[in-house]
Amino acid sequence: MQGRKHNGQGEDSGTRQAILAAARTLFAELGFDGTSTQAIVELSQTSKGSFYHLFASKEDLYAAVLEGMMEQIWDASFATLSDEMIDSDSFWMYIARAWQRSVGYMLEHPDEMRLWRGFQETWRAIGDAGPARRLRAKNLQMGERLAALGQQLGCVRCDLSPAQCAELVEATDMVTDGWFFVIADKHGGREAFRRQAPLSLELIWRILAPIEQLSAGEGFPAARYLSADLAAPASEERY
């Protein structure tokens, strides 16, 4: 009996991976709305019975695909949160480098870029639906951890809670990501990245920096934290 149970679990794992791989391909190519459950079943060479045994809905599967993508990006970008950050300078250096690594990962993996674009442009409209809420909660949790650490180091404002800081950054990301995709369509992803990097990090800095730093008229020192090609001023066309 135990042997059969183990084999069944193995079969479920293999079927789950096949469905996830097929869904990842189709969602990246056709988007959430353009992908049907039947198409996923056919490409994965599984059955609808297996599909609904493993996933509650197409929305649930989409969330699982995006969660897998986000975990890969986080692993590549946000490892060892506290070890590298001991003061304000190292905190913002870490944020800038992690941001560069995350977007760099997207540029090297076009399918992930298309998945993220689909999420930003369409699926956020689902709002607080179960799978979307779960996915958003994970993203906000990472933001809260960073904000709390920044407050401990004195480089993130303390008049807001870490949760409020994370929500502000998330809203800013939604705006700048939308702008990024417009520029990417016109000039390509790498050029959009070059133009977006100083702007995005400047906005995040202005949202999170302590009031006294903003009052002193300080700006985000892009030349210190970004690679030379990204820190250079972008053309006026970005505005």
C-alpha positions as CSV (number, residue, x, y, z in Angstrom):
1,M,0.0,0.0,0.0
2,Q,2.8,2.4,0.9
3,G,4.5,1.7,-2.4
4,R,1.4,2.5,-4.4
5,K,0.9,5.7,-2.5
6,H,4.4,6.8,-3.2
7,N,4.0,6.1,-6.9
8,G,0.8,8.0,-6.9
9,Q,2.5,11.0,-5.4
10,G,5.2,10.7,-8.0
11,E,2.6,10.6,-10.8
12,D,0.9,13.7,-9.3
13,S,4.2,15.5,-9.2
14,G,5.0,14.6,-12.8
15,T,1.6,15.6,-14.0
16,R,1.7,18.9,-12.1
17,Q,5.0,19.8,-13.6
18,A,3.7,18.9,-17.1
19,I,0.7,21.1,-16.6
20,L,2.8,24.0,-15.2
21,A,5.2,23.8,-18.1
22,A,2.4,23.8,-20.6
23,A,0.6,26.7,-18.9
24,R,3.8,28.7,-18.6
25,T,4.3,28.4,-22.4
26,L,0.7,29.2,-23.3
27,F,0.2,32.1,-20.7
28,A,3.4,33.7,-22.0
29,E,2.4,33.4,-25.6
30,L,-1.4,34.0,-25.4
31,G,-2.0,35.7,-22.1
32,F,-4.4,34.6,-19.3
33,D,-7.6,35.4,-21.3
34,G,-6.3,33.8,-24.5
35,T,-5.4,30.5,-22.9
36,S,-8.1,27.9,-22.3
37,T,-8.0,25.0,-19.9
38,Q,-8.5,22.6,-22.8
39,A,-5.4,24.0,-24.6
40,I,-3.3,23.5,-21.4
41,V,-4.6,19.9,-21.1
42,E,-3.8,19.1,-24.7
43,L,-0.3,20.6,-24.6
44,S,0.6,18.9,-21.3
45,Q,-0.9,15.6,-22.6
46,T,-2.9,15.2,-19.4
47,S,-6.7,15.2,-18.7
48,K,-9.2,17.6,-17.3
49,G,-9.7,15.2,-14.4
50,S,-6.0,15.4,-13.6
51,F,-6.0,19.2,-14.0
52,Y,-8.9,19.8,-11.5
53,H,-7.4,17.2,-9.2
54,L,-4.3,19.4,-8.9
55,F,-5.6,22.9,-9.5
56,A,-8.9,24.5,-8.4
57,S,-9.2,26.6,-11.5
58,K,-7.3,28.3,-14.3
59,E,-6.8,31.3,-12.0
60,D,-5.2,29.0,-9.4
61,L,-2.9,27.5,-12.1
62,Y,-2.0,31.0,-13.3
63,A,-1.1,32.0,-9.7
64,A,1.1,28.9,-9.4
65,V,2.9,29.7,-12.6
66,L,3.5,33.3,-11.5
67,E,4.6,32.2,-8.0
68,G,7.2,29.9,-9.6
69,M,8.5,32.7,-11.8
70,M,8.6,35.1,-8.8
71,E,10.5,32.7,-6.7
72,Q,13.1,32.3,-9.4
73,I,13.5,36.1,-9.6
74,W,13.7,36.5,-5.8
75,D,16.3,33.7,-5.6
76,A,18.3,35.5,-8.3
77,S,17.9,39.0,-6.9
78,F,17.1,39.1,-3.2
79,A,19.2,36.5,-1.5
80,T,20.7,37.1,2.0
81,L,18.5,40.1,2.9
82,S,20.2,41.3,6.1
83,D,23.8,40.1,5.6
84,E,24.8,42.8,3.1
85,M,22.9,45.7,4.7
86,I,24.6,47.4,7.6
87,D,23.9,51.1,7.0
88,S,22.1,53.5,4.6
89,D,24.6,53.3,1.9
90,S,24.7,49.4,1.8
91,F,20.9,49.3,2.0
92,W,20.4,51.4,-1.1
93,M,23.3,49.7,-2.9
94,Y,21.6,46.4,-2.2
95,I,18.2,47.7,-3.4
96,A,19.7,49.1,-6.6
97,R,21.7,45.9,-7.4
98,A,18.7,43.6,-6.6
99,W,16.5,45.7,-8.9
100,Q,19.1,45.5,-11.7
101,R,19.4,41.7,-11.2
102,S,15.6,41.2,-11.3
103,V,15.1,43.2,-14.5
104,G,18.2,41.7,-16.0
105,Y,16.7,38.3,-15.3
106,M,13.5,39.3,-17.2
107,L,15.5,40.5,-20.2
108,E,17.4,37.2,-20.3
109,H,14.1,35.2,-20.1
110,P,11.6,36.6,-22.6
111,D,8.8,34.2,-21.5
112,E,9.0,35.5,-17.9
113,M,8.9,39.0,-19.3
114,R,5.7,38.2,-21.2
115,L,4.2,36.5,-18.1
116,W,5.0,39.5,-15.9
117,R,3.6,41.9,-18.5
118,G,0.4,39.9,-18.7
119,F,0.1,40.0,-14.9
120,Q,0.7,43.7,-14.7
121,E,-1.6,44.6,-17.6
122,T,-4.6,42.3,-17.0
123,W,-4.5,40.1,-14.0
124,R,-4.1,42.7,-11.4
125,A,-7.6,43.7,-12.3
126,I,-8.8,40.5,-10.5
127,G,-7.9,42.4,-7.3
128,D,-8.6,40.4,-4.2
129,A,-9.7,37.2,-5.8
130,G,-8.2,34.3,-3.9
131,P,-5.2,33.4,-6.2
132,A,-4.4,37.0,-6.9
133,R,-4.5,37.9,-3.2
134,R,-2.1,35.1,-2.4
135,L,0.3,36.2,-5.0
136,R,0.2,39.8,-4.0
137,A,0.6,38.9,-0.4
138,K,3.9,37.2,-1.1
139,N,5.2,40.2,-3.0
140,L,4.1,42.6,-0.2
141,Q,5.7,40.4,2.4
142,M,9.1,40.8,0.7
143,G,8.6,44.6,0.5
144,E,7.6,44.7,4.2
145,R,10.8,42.9,5.2
146,L,12.9,45.3,3.2
147,A,11.1,48.4,4.7
148,A,11.4,47.1,8.2
149,L,15.1,46.5,7.8
150,G,15.5,50.0,6.3
151,Q,13.7,51.5,9.2
152,Q,16.1,49.8,11.6
153,L,19.0,51.2,9.7
154,G,17.5,54.7,9.7
155,C,17.3,55.0,5.9
156,V,13.5,54.4,5.5
157,R,10.9,56.7,6.9
158,C,9.3,55.7,10.2
159,D,6.1,57.7,10.0
160,L,4.6,54.8,8.0
161,S,4.5,51.2,8.8
162,P,6.5,48.7,6.8
163,A,3.2,47.4,5.3
164,Q,2.3,50.9,4.2
165,C,5.8,51.4,2.7
166,A,5.4,48.2,0.8
167,E,2.0,49.2,-0.6
168,L,3.4,52.5,-1.8
169,V,6.3,50.8,-3.6
170,E,4.0,48.3,-5.2
171,A,1.8,51.1,-6.6
172,T,4.8,52.9,-7.9
173,D,6.0,49.7,-9.5
174,M,2.7,49.3,-11.3
175,V,3.0,52.7,-12.8
176,T,6.7,52.4,-13.8
177,D,6.2,48.9,-15.2
178,G,3.5,50.2,-17.5
179,W,5.8,52.9,-18.7
180,F,8.6,50.4,-19.2
181,F,6.4,48.2,-21.5
182,V,5.5,51.2,-23.6
183,I,9.2,52.1,-24.1
184,A,10.1,48.4,-24.6
185,D,7.6,48.1,-27.5
186,K,9.2,51.1,-29.2
187,H,12.9,50.7,-28.4
188,G,13.4,47.2,-27.0
189,G,13.7,45.9,-23.5
190,R,17.3,46.8,-22.8
191,E,16.8,50.4,-23.9
192,A,13.6,50.6,-21.8
193,F,15.6,49.2,-18.8
194,R,18.3,51.9,-19.3
195,R,15.7,54.6,-19.3
196,Q,13.6,53.2,-16.5
197,A,16.4,52.4,-14.0
198,P,17.2,55.9,-12.7
199,L,13.6,57.0,-12.7
200,S,12.3,54.0,-10.8
201,L,14.9,54.0,-8.1
202,E,14.6,57.8,-7.7
203,L,10.8,57.4,-7.2
204,I,11.3,54.5,-4.7
205,W,13.9,56.6,-2.8
206,R,11.6,59.6,-2.7
207,I,8.8,57.5,-1.3
208,L,10.8,55.7,1.3
209,A,13.6,58.2,2.4
210,P,13.2,59.8,5.8
211,I,11.6,63.3,5.6
212,E,14.8,65.0,6.8
213,Q,16.7,63.8,3.8
214,L,14.0,65.0,1.4
215,S,13.8,68.3,3.2
216,A,17.5,68.8,2.7
217,G,17.0,68.6,-1.0
218,E,19.0,65.4,-1.5
219,G,18.4,63.3,-4.6
220,F,19.0,59.7,-5.3
221,P,22.7,59.2,-6.1
222,A,22.2,57.1,-9.2
223,A,25.9,57.3,-10.2
224,R,26.9,55.7,-6.9
225,Y,24.4,52.8,-7.0
226,L,23.8,52.0,-10.7
227,S,26.1,50.6,-13.3
228,A,27.6,53.4,-15.5
229,D,25.3,52.7,-18.5
230,L,22.2,52.9,-16.3
231,A,23.2,55.9,-14.2
232,A,23.8,58.1,-17.2
233,P,20.9,60.5,-17.8
234,A,18.2,59.3,-20.2
235,S,17.1,61.3,-23.1
236,E,14.2,63.8,-22.7
237,E,12.0,61.4,-24.8
238,R,11.4,59.4,-21.6
239,Y,9.1,62.3,-20.4
